[in-house]
Amino acid sequence: MIAAEPPNLPSGDSPDLILVPATASERIASIRLNSVAWKGPLDVETYIQRENHLLQQRLTRDGLTCWVLVDRREAEDSRTILSSCESYRKSALLARDGRVEKVSTHGVGSVYCRPEFRGKGYAKRMLEELSVKLETWGMEKEERRRSVFTVLFSDIGKKFYAQFGWRPFVSSHMSLKATGTGSGGMGVTRDLFAEDVQKCLCSEVVLDKLRDQMLVASRESGSAKIAILPNFDHFVWHWAREEFYAENLMPEREPPVVKGAGDDRARVYCAWNRNFGETPEDNVLYILRWVYDEPTSPAEEEVVVTAMAAILRRAQQEAHEWNMSKVEFWNPTPLLQKAVALVDPRVELVHREKDSISCLRWTGEEQGLGKDVEWWLNEKYTWC
């Protein structure tokens, strides 16, 4: 329910407050409320259409839950929404002691409390309850019957979510300006379409290689390793988002079909999506994921780095063609940083302190998996 501030709002620690899945109408009401923060260049009704469109994607169709903090004394569909958020059920890999298993987890997003309700402890109460609920939510068919970790991406710094167990992890990025020039020397780089991304970045061969790498690493180190499975559904969800924006903001153009770039000779590939923001500067082409084989010699390294640089130049061109201001990629490896230096040696690695802070809540220690955990593939595709 969207209403003016009720005369007698409950306190954040009231025993009458409960966190529950929203009804269909309450979900729409929560979207209307948070549209102030996240609708970007869309009007409210179109923003609601976007959210409904994303809900139908394979990644979220059966795994998204809209949560609302409400007063248990109020009737469904008439309850005042005190705070709200969403959880996304995802597949993941867990490796420890030479064993890799597929597990389920949740990503948390759209955490929102309307301005006039802030300072009353509602968001705090919601996250306290959510952290507990997500440990078993949707885990009935899982072998462990509970999750070992959940993730979220904080836009309010590193401290707030840490008090509920979501510890901040490395959150760095590099960005290159969009440009329509500088295409020389791109060599054998080719555009990737959706089916190419599925083959080159999401095939069973690629995922099996990831499992093998995590297995070996788990034997060499005592800490657990986790990775949100980079399956094709993640990319389709991101593309559904960009295609919706393109259709509504640029109806005169054909939908964006180039979804990444690659070099078959070097076996280096990346997938991207276009993020349309409120201003031209907010338009960003994000590289969602990189796939390549770790080189075993200086000569192989040169091939990989050169291919990465060529792919980055192609990404700059694609960004320019879609009025993006820049190309951005998260937590670049040392190899990728070398490639960036070939494209523009002035670019520096940025460590984020406020926006899109990768946070992980680890409950594996309680399940005998140790205190420490390493987050593999902390790339943009995991964002929700």
TINU-469525 format. One record per residue (C-alpha): x, y, z; residue in three letters. Coordinates in Angstrom, 2 decimals, decimal comma. Layout:
<sites>
+---------+---------+---------+------+
:      c1 :      c2 :      c3 : sese :
+---------+---------+---------+------+
:       X :       Y :       Z :  ala :
...
+---------+---------+---------+------+
</sites>
This chain:
<sites>
+---------+---------+---------+------+
:      c1 :      c2 :      c3 : sese :
+---------+---------+---------+------+
:    0,00 :    0,00 :    0,00 :  met :
:    1,26 :    3,48 :   -0,86 :  ile :
:   -0,15 :    6,02 :    1,53 :  ala :
:    0,74 :    9,13 :    3,42 :  ala :
:    2,56 :    8,48 :    6,66 :  glu :
:    0,13 :    6,73 :    9,02 :  pro :
:   -0,47 :    8,58 :   12,29 :  pro :
:    0,93 :    5,74 :   14,42 :  asn :
:    3,87 :    4,07 :   12,74 :  leu :
:    5,21 :    1,09 :   14,70 :  pro :
:    8,78 :    1,17 :   15,95 :  ser :
:   11,44 :   -0,80 :   14,12 :  gly :
:   11,69 :   -3,32 :   16,97 :  asp :
:    7,95 :   -3,84 :   17,32 :  ser :
:    6,90 :   -7,50 :   17,71 :  pro :
:    4,06 :   -6,76 :   15,29 :  asp :
:    6,44 :   -6,29 :   12,34 :  leu :
:    6,92 :   -9,23 :    9,97 :  ile :
:    8,90 :   -9,78 :    6,79 :  leu :
:    6,81 :  -11,65 :    4,22 :  val :
:    6,70 :  -12,27 :    0,47 :  pro :
:    4,65 :   -9,52 :   -1,15 :  ala :
:    1,32 :  -10,23 :   -2,76 :  thr :
:    1,08 :   -9,40 :   -6,47 :  ala :
:   -0,38 :   -5,97 :   -5,78 :  ser :
:    2,08 :   -5,27 :   -2,97 :  glu :
:    4,95 :   -6,07 :   -5,32 :  arg :
:    3,69 :   -3,43 :   -7,77 :  ile :
:    3,26 :   -0,98 :   -4,89 :  ala :
:    6,87 :   -1,58 :   -3,79 :  ser :
:    8,06 :   -0,97 :   -7,36 :  ile :
:    6,17 :    2,33 :   -7,46 :  arg :
:    7,82 :    3,34 :   -4,22 :  leu :
:   11,37 :    2,51 :   -5,27 :  asn :
:   10,92 :    3,99 :   -8,75 :  ser :
:   12,07 :    7,29 :   -7,25 :  val :
:   15,52 :    5,75 :   -6,88 :  ala :
:   15,81 :    3,38 :   -9,84 :  trp :
:   13,53 :    4,20 :  -12,75 :  lys :
:   16,27 :    6,22 :  -14,43 :  gly :
:   15,10 :    7,69 :  -17,75 :  pro :
:   11,81 :    5,75 :  -17,71 :  leu :
:    8,48 :    7,02 :  -16,45 :  asp :
:    6,92 :    5,09 :  -13,58 :  val :
:    4,53 :    2,98 :  -15,66 :  glu :
:    7,27 :    2,00 :  -18,10 :  thr :
:    9,53 :    1,17 :  -15,17 :  tyr :
:    6,87 :   -1,20 :  -13,85 :  ile :
:    6,68 :   -2,77 :  -17,31 :  gln :
:   10,46 :   -3,23 :  -17,21 :  arg :
:   10,28 :   -5,00 :  -13,86 :  glu :
:    7,50 :   -7,27 :  -15,11 :  asn :
:    9,53 :   -8,01 :  -18,23 :  his :
:   12,58 :   -8,97 :  -16,16 :  leu :
:   10,42 :  -11,13 :  -13,90 :  leu :
:    9,59 :  -13,33 :  -16,91 :  gln :
:   13,23 :  -14,16 :  -17,67 :  gln :
:   14,56 :  -17,64 :  -16,92 :  arg :
:   16,86 :  -16,37 :  -14,17 :  leu :
:   14,02 :  -14,83 :  -12,19 :  thr :
:   10,82 :  -16,51 :  -13,37 :  arg :
:   10,75 :  -19,03 :  -10,54 :  asp :
:   13,42 :  -17,64 :   -8,25 :  gly :
:   12,61 :  -14,00 :   -7,49 :  leu :
:   10,88 :  -13,06 :   -4,25 :  thr :
:    9,74 :   -9,55 :   -3,41 :  cys :
:    9,89 :   -9,07 :    0,37 :  trp :
:    7,97 :   -6,46 :    2,34 :  val :
:    8,22 :   -5,44 :    5,97 :  leu :
:    4,69 :   -4,83 :    7,24 :  val :
:    2,55 :   -4,73 :   10,34 :  asp :
:    1,01 :   -8,17 :   10,95 :  arg :
:   -2,19 :   -6,51 :   12,18 :  arg :
:   -2,96 :   -5,06 :    8,75 :  glu :
:   -4,78 :   -7,00 :    6,03 :  ala :
:   -3,00 :   -8,26 :    2,90 :  glu :
:   -3,09 :   -5,80 :    0,00 :  asp :
:   -3,92 :   -3,00 :    2,44 :  ser :
:   -0,70 :   -3,17 :    4,44 :  arg :
:    1,64 :   -0,18 :    4,62 :  thr :
:    4,99 :   -1,15 :    3,12 :  ile :
:    7,58 :   -0,03 :    5,66 :  leu :
:   10,59 :   -1,37 :    3,74 :  ser :
:   11,12 :   -3,76 :    0,83 :  ser :
:   13,71 :   -5,72 :   -1,13 :  cys :
:   14,07 :   -8,62 :   -3,54 :  glu :
:   15,97 :  -11,90 :   -3,46 :  ser :
:   17,12 :  -13,79 :   -6,53 :  tyr :
:   17,73 :  -17,53 :   -6,28 :  arg :
:   20,90 :  -18,52 :   -8,13 :  lys :
:   23,01 :  -21,59 :   -8,79 :  ser :
:   26,55 :  -21,59 :   -7,48 :  ala :
:   29,64 :  -23,74 :   -7,05 :  leu :
:   31,27 :  -24,52 :   -3,72 :  leu :
:   34,75 :  -26,03 :   -3,56 :  ala :
:   36,58 :  -27,26 :   -0,47 :  arg :
:   39,05 :  -30,03 :    0,34 :  asp :
:   39,20 :  -31,34 :   -3,22 :  gly :
:   35,44 :  -31,51 :   -3,69 :  arg :
:   33,19 :  -29,30 :   -5,82 :  val :
:   29,44 :  -29,26 :   -5,39 :  glu :
:   26,62 :  -27,33 :   -6,98 :  lys :
:   24,64 :  -25,34 :   -4,43 :  val :
:   21,94 :  -22,70 :   -4,42 :  ser :
:   22,25 :  -19,18 :   -3,11 :  thr :
:   20,43 :  -15,85 :   -3,19 :  his :
:   21,37 :  -12,42 :   -4,44 :  gly :
:   19,69 :   -9,50 :   -2,66 :  val :
:   18,66 :   -6,36 :   -4,52 :  gly :
:   16,32 :   -3,37 :   -4,56 :  ser :
:   16,67 :   -2,70 :   -0,83 :  val :
:   14,46 :    0,33 :   -0,26 :  tyr :
:   12,80 :    2,37 :    2,46 :  cys :
:   10,93 :    5,50 :    1,48 :  arg :
:   12,59 :    8,71 :    2,74 :  pro :
:    9,81 :    9,67 :    5,15 :  glu :
:   10,10 :    6,27 :    6,87 :  phe :
:   13,87 :    6,32 :    7,29 :  arg :
:   15,51 :    6,57 :   10,67 :  gly :
:   12,88 :    4,37 :   12,30 :  lys :
:   14,85 :    1,12 :   12,05 :  gly :
:   12,75 :   -0,51 :    9,33 :  tyr :
:   15,59 :   -1,35 :    6,93 :  ala :
:   17,61 :   -2,70 :    9,84 :  lys :
:   14,73 :   -4,90 :   10,98 :  arg :
:   14,11 :   -6,12 :    7,43 :  met :
:   17,74 :   -7,13 :    6,88 :  leu :
:   18,02 :   -8,81 :   10,26 :  glu :
:   15,06 :  -11,01 :    9,39 :  glu :
:   16,03 :  -11,47 :    5,76 :  leu :
:   19,50 :  -12,74 :    6,65 :  ser :
:   17,89 :  -15,56 :    8,61 :  val :
:   15,08 :  -16,34 :    6,15 :  lys :
:   17,41 :  -16,66 :    3,15 :  leu :
:   19,42 :  -19,41 :    4,81 :  glu :
:   16,56 :  -21,85 :    4,19 :  thr :
:   14,32 :  -20,04 :    1,67 :  trp :
:   13,74 :  -22,26 :   -1,35 :  gly :
:   16,26 :  -24,82 :   -0,13 :  met :
:   13,86 :  -27,71 :    0,49 :  glu :
:   15,26 :  -29,80 :   -2,37 :  lys :
:   18,91 :  -28,94 :   -1,74 :  glu :
:   21,19 :  -31,57 :   -0,23 :  glu :
:   22,26 :  -29,20 :    2,54 :  arg :
:   18,73 :  -27,84 :    3,09 :  arg :
:   20,24 :  -24,40 :    3,56 :  arg :
:   22,48 :  -21,93 :    1,78 :  ser :
:   26,14 :  -21,42 :    2,64 :  val :
:   26,30 :  -17,83 :    1,41 :  phe :
:   24,28 :  -14,94 :   -0,03 :  thr :
:   25,43 :  -11,81 :   -1,88 :  val :
:   24,36 :   -8,22 :   -2,40 :  leu :
:   25,80 :   -5,06 :   -3,95 :  phe :
:   25,76 :   -2,03 :   -1,70 :  ser :
:   25,33 :    1,51 :   -3,01 :  asp :
:   25,67 :    3,00 :    0,48 :  ile :
:   29,22 :    2,01 :    1,30 :  gly :
:   30,74 :   -0,89 :    3,20 :  lys :
:   29,53 :   -0,51 :    6,78 :  lys :
:   25,74 :   -0,71 :    6,79 :  phe :
:   25,30 :   -4,22 :    5,38 :  tyr :
:   28,35 :   -5,55 :    7,23 :  ala :
:   26,43 :   -5,34 :   10,53 :  gln :
:   24,08 :   -8,01 :    9,16 :  phe :
:   26,89 :  -10,28 :    7,99 :  gly :
:   27,31 :   -9,14 :    4,36 :  trp :
:   31,06 :   -8,52 :    4,41 :  arg :
:   32,52 :   -6,27 :    1,70 :  pro :
:   34,82 :   -7,94 :   -0,83 :  phe :
:   37,17 :   -6,44 :   -3,39 :  val :
:   35,18 :   -3,97 :   -5,51 :  ser :
:   37,43 :   -2,47 :   -8,16 :  ser :
:   37,01 :   -1,56 :  -11,79 :  his :
:   38,69 :   -0,01 :  -14,80 :  met :
:   36,99 :    2,00 :  -17,52 :  ser :
:   37,84 :    3,16 :  -21,01 :  leu :
:   36,21 :    6,02 :  -22,86 :  lys :
:   33,90 :    5,15 :  -25,71 :  ala :
:   35,39 :    6,01 :  -29,07 :  thr :
:   34,54 :    5,60 :  -32,72 :  gly :
:   38,19 :    5,58 :  -33,75 :  thr :
:   41,23 :    3,49 :  -33,11 :  gly :
:   40,05 :    0,29 :  -34,75 :  ser :
:   43,35 :   -0,42 :  -36,40 :  gly :
:   45,16 :   -3,60 :  -35,46 :  gly :
:   42,05 :   -5,38 :  -34,19 :  met :
:   43,25 :   -8,53 :  -35,93 :  gly :
:   40,91 :  -11,51 :  -35,76 :  val :
:   38,50 :  -10,12 :  -33,17 :  thr :
:   34,92 :  -11,02 :  -34,06 :  arg :
:   31,56 :   -9,93 :  -32,77 :  asp :
:   29,66 :  -12,35 :  -30,59 :  leu :
:   25,91 :  -12,76 :  -30,83 :  phe :
:   23,77 :  -14,44 :  -28,17 :  ala :
:   24,35 :  -17,94 :  -29,51 :  glu :
:   28,10 :  -17,29 :  -29,63 :  asp :
:   28,14 :  -16,20 :  -25,99 :  val :
:   26,29 :  -19,35 :  -25,03 :  gln :
:   28,86 :  -21,46 :  -26,87 :  lys :
:   32,04 :  -19,60 :  -25,93 :  cys :
:   31,30 :  -18,51 :  -22,36 :  leu :
:   28,58 :  -20,81 :  -21,03 :  cys :
:   29,16 :  -24,24 :  -22,57 :  ser :
:   29,58 :  -27,34 :  -20,43 :  glu :
:   33,22 :  -27,40 :  -21,49 :  val :
:   33,74 :  -23,91 :  -20,05 :  val :
:   31,82 :  -24,69 :  -16,85 :  leu :
:   33,64 :  -28,01 :  -16,40 :  asp :
:   36,95 :  -26,18 :  -16,70 :  lys :
:   35,81 :  -23,80 :  -13,96 :  leu :
:   34,90 :  -26,73 :  -11,73 :  arg :
:   38,32 :  -28,30 :  -12,33 :  asp :
:   40,10 :  -25,05 :  -11,50 :  gln :
:   38,14 :  -24,65 :   -8,28 :  met :
:   38,79 :  -28,27 :   -7,35 :  leu :
:   42,55 :  -27,88 :   -7,77 :  val :
:   42,54 :  -24,61 :   -5,84 :  ala :
:   40,57 :  -26,19 :   -3,01 :  ser :
:   43,23 :  -28,87 :   -2,62 :  arg :
:   45,99 :  -26,28 :   -2,45 :  glu :
:   44,25 :  -24,01 :    0,06 :  ser :
:   42,25 :  -24,72 :    3,17 :  gly :
:   39,67 :  -22,02 :    2,54 :  ser :
:   36,39 :  -22,60 :    0,75 :  ala :
:   35,88 :  -21,14 :   -2,71 :  lys :
:   32,52 :  -20,10 :   -4,10 :  ile :
:   31,38 :  -18,83 :   -7,50 :  ala :
:   27,97 :  -17,86 :   -8,77 :  ile :
:   27,54 :  -20,15 :  -11,76 :  leu :
:   28,02 :  -18,09 :  -14,95 :  pro :
:   25,24 :  -19,84 :  -16,83 :  asn :
:   23,49 :  -18,43 :  -19,88 :  phe :
:   20,44 :  -17,33 :  -17,89 :  asp :
:   22,49 :  -14,54 :  -16,27 :  his :
:   23,40 :  -13,03 :  -19,61 :  phe :
:   19,88 :  -13,33 :  -20,99 :  val :
:   18,59 :  -11,42 :  -17,94 :  trp :
:   21,07 :   -8,58 :  -18,46 :  his :
:   20,26 :   -8,44 :  -22,17 :  trp :
:   16,52 :   -8,37 :  -21,52 :  ala :
:   17,18 :   -5,27 :  -19,45 :  arg :
:   19,20 :   -3,49 :  -22,14 :  glu :
:   16,82 :   -4,50 :  -24,92 :  glu :
:   13,85 :   -3,10 :  -22,99 :  phe :
:   15,62 :    0,23 :  -22,59 :  tyr :
:   16,70 :    0,32 :  -26,23 :  ala :
:   13,17 :   -0,38 :  -27,43 :  glu :
:   11,68 :    2,35 :  -25,25 :  asn :
:   14,40 :    5,00 :  -25,54 :  leu :
:   15,53 :    4,39 :  -29,12 :  met :
:   12,48 :    2,98 :  -30,93 :  pro :
:   13,90 :    4,06 :  -34,28 :  glu :
:   16,85 :    1,66 :  -33,92 :  arg :
:   17,05 :   -2,08 :  -34,31 :  glu :
:   17,61 :   -3,89 :  -30,99 :  pro :
:   21,23 :   -4,43 :  -29,94 :  pro :
:   22,36 :   -7,82 :  -31,19 :  val :
:   26,14 :   -7,69 :  -30,67 :  val :
:   26,54 :   -9,17 :  -27,19 :  lys :
:   30,31 :   -9,35 :  -26,90 :  gly :
:   33,53 :   -9,95 :  -28,79 :  ala :
:   36,18 :  -12,64 :  -29,00 :  gly :
:   39,35 :  -13,95 :  -30,57 :  asp :
:   39,13 :  -17,62 :  -31,56 :  asp :
:   42,86 :  -17,95 :  -32,15 :  arg :
:   43,71 :  -16,74 :  -28,64 :  ala :
:   40,54 :  -18,27 :  -27,12 :  arg :
:   39,69 :  -15,00 :  -25,39 :  val :
:   36,03 :  -13,95 :  -25,13 :  tyr :
:   33,87 :  -11,46 :  -23,29 :  cys :
:   30,15 :  -10,73 :  -23,03 :  ala :
:   28,71 :   -7,26 :  -22,40 :  trp :
:   25,52 :   -5,32 :  -21,98 :  asn :
:   24,53 :   -1,67 :  -22,35 :  arg :
:   23,29 :    0,19 :  -19,29 :  asn :
:   21,09 :    3,20 :  -20,06 :  phe :
:   21,19 :    5,76 :  -17,27 :  gly :
:   19,52 :    9,03 :  -16,45 :  glu :
:   22,21 :   11,13 :  -18,18 :  thr :
:   24,57 :   10,42 :  -21,10 :  pro :
:   27,43 :   10,02 :  -18,61 :  glu :
:   25,44 :    7,26 :  -16,89 :  asp :
:   25,24 :    5,24 :  -20,11 :  asn :
:   27,85 :    2,50 :  -19,65 :  val :
:   28,77 :   -0,59 :  -21,62 :  leu :
:   29,58 :   -3,14 :  -18,93 :  tyr :
:   31,68 :   -6,18 :  -19,70 :  ile :
:   29,83 :   -8,88 :  -17,81 :  leu :
:   32,36 :  -11,70 :  -17,98 :  arg :
:   35,74 :  -12,65 :  -19,46 :  trp :
:   36,77 :  -16,17 :  -20,45 :  val :
:   40,33 :  -17,15 :  -21,40 :  tyr :
:   42,94 :  -19,78 :  -20,65 :  asp :
:   45,69 :  -18,84 :  -18,26 :  glu :
:   48,91 :  -18,57 :  -20,30 :  pro :
:   51,78 :  -20,89 :  -19,42 :  thr :
:   54,61 :  -18,97 :  -21,13 :  ser :
:   55,55 :  -15,36 :  -21,94 :  pro :
:   54,67 :  -15,97 :  -25,58 :  ala :
:   51,18 :  -17,22 :  -24,67 :  glu :
:   50,71 :  -14,27 :  -22,34 :  glu :
:   51,49 :  -11,83 :  -25,13 :  glu :
:   48,90 :  -13,49 :  -27,36 :  val :
:   46,22 :  -13,32 :  -24,65 :  val :
:   46,97 :   -9,72 :  -23,65 :  val :
:   47,03 :   -8,56 :  -27,28 :  thr :
:   43,68 :  -10,25 :  -27,92 :  ala :
:   42,18 :   -8,64 :  -24,82 :  met :
:   43,35 :   -5,22 :  -25,97 :  ala :
:   41,75 :   -5,72 :  -29,37 :  ala :
:   38,50 :   -6,83 :  -27,75 :  ile :
:   38,53 :   -3,76 :  -25,52 :  leu :
:   38,92 :   -1,52 :  -28,58 :  arg :
:   35,94 :   -3,24 :  -30,16 :  arg :
:   33,98 :   -2,66 :  -26,95 :  ala :
:   34,89 :    1,05 :  -27,10 :  gln :
:   33,48 :    1,22 :  -30,61 :  gln :
:   30,27 :   -0,56 :  -29,62 :  glu :
:   29,87 :    1,81 :  -26,69 :  ala :
:   30,26 :    4,78 :  -29,03 :  his :
:   27,68 :    3,38 :  -31,47 :  glu :
:   25,10 :    3,16 :  -28,64 :  trp :
:   25,83 :    6,54 :  -27,06 :  asn :
:   27,55 :    5,01 :  -24,06 :  met :
:   30,10 :    7,18 :  -22,28 :  ser :
:   32,52 :    4,39 :  -21,43 :  lys :
:   33,35 :    0,71 :  -21,15 :  val :
:   33,67 :   -0,63 :  -17,61 :  glu :
:   34,69 :   -4,01 :  -16,17 :  phe :
:   34,92 :   -5,22 :  -12,59 :  trp :
:   37,88 :   -6,64 :  -10,67 :  asn :
:   40,24 :   -6,90 :  -13,65 :  pro :
:   42,96 :   -9,54 :  -13,43 :  thr :
:   46,63 :   -8,59 :  -13,84 :  pro :
:   46,46 :   -9,80 :  -17,45 :  leu :
:   43,49 :   -7,58 :  -18,19 :  leu :
:   45,25 :   -4,64 :  -16,58 :  gln :
:   48,17 :   -5,18 :  -18,95 :  lys :
:   45,73 :   -5,17 :  -21,88 :  ala :
:   44,21 :   -1,90 :  -20,68 :  val :
:   47,68 :   -0,36 :  -20,60 :  ala :
:   48,06 :   -1,21 :  -24,29 :  leu :
:   44,80 :    0,58 :  -25,08 :  val :
:   45,27 :    3,59 :  -22,79 :  asp :
:   48,21 :    3,64 :  -20,33 :  pro :
:   46,60 :    6,54 :  -18,44 :  arg :
:   43,74 :    4,41 :  -17,11 :  val :
:   43,99 :    3,49 :  -13,43 :  glu :
:   42,42 :    0,82 :  -11,28 :  leu :
:   39,60 :    2,30 :   -9,17 :  val :
:   38,70 :    0,82 :   -5,78 :  his :
:   35,07 :    1,65 :   -5,08 :  arg :
:   34,19 :    2,79 :   -1,58 :  glu :
:   30,48 :    3,52 :   -1,94 :  lys :
:   28,76 :    2,26 :   -5,10 :  asp :
:   28,28 :   -1,37 :   -6,17 :  ser :
:   30,27 :   -2,78 :   -3,27 :  ile :
:   30,36 :   -6,57 :   -3,60 :  ser :
:   29,24 :   -8,06 :   -0,28 :  cys :
:   29,00 :  -11,70 :    0,78 :  leu :
:   27,38 :  -13,24 :    3,84 :  arg :
:   29,12 :  -16,53 :    4,65 :  trp :
:   27,31 :  -19,09 :    6,80 :  thr :
:   29,51 :  -22,01 :    5,78 :  gly :
:   31,45 :  -21,94 :    9,03 :  glu :
:   28,35 :  -23,15 :   10,85 :  glu :
:   28,26 :  -26,08 :    8,41 :  gln :
:   31,86 :  -27,12 :    8,96 :  gly :
:   33,27 :  -25,34 :    5,90 :  leu :
:   35,71 :  -23,11 :    7,71 :  gly :
:   35,77 :  -19,45 :    8,57 :  lys :
:   37,31 :  -18,09 :    5,37 :  asp :
:   35,88 :  -17,98 :    1,87 :  val :
:   37,20 :  -16,83 :   -1,51 :  glu :
:   34,77 :  -15,30 :   -4,02 :  trp :
:   35,66 :  -16,42 :   -7,53 :  trp :
:   34,36 :  -14,68 :  -10,67 :  leu :
:   33,31 :  -11,53 :   -8,85 :  asn :
:   32,39 :   -9,93 :  -12,16 :  glu :
:   29,49 :   -7,80 :  -13,34 :  lys :
:   27,34 :  -10,75 :  -14,47 :  tyr :
:   26,71 :  -11,54 :  -10,80 :  thr :
:   25,11 :   -8,14 :  -10,12 :  trp :
:   21,41 :   -8,06 :   -9,32 :  cys :
+---------+---------+---------+------+
</sites>
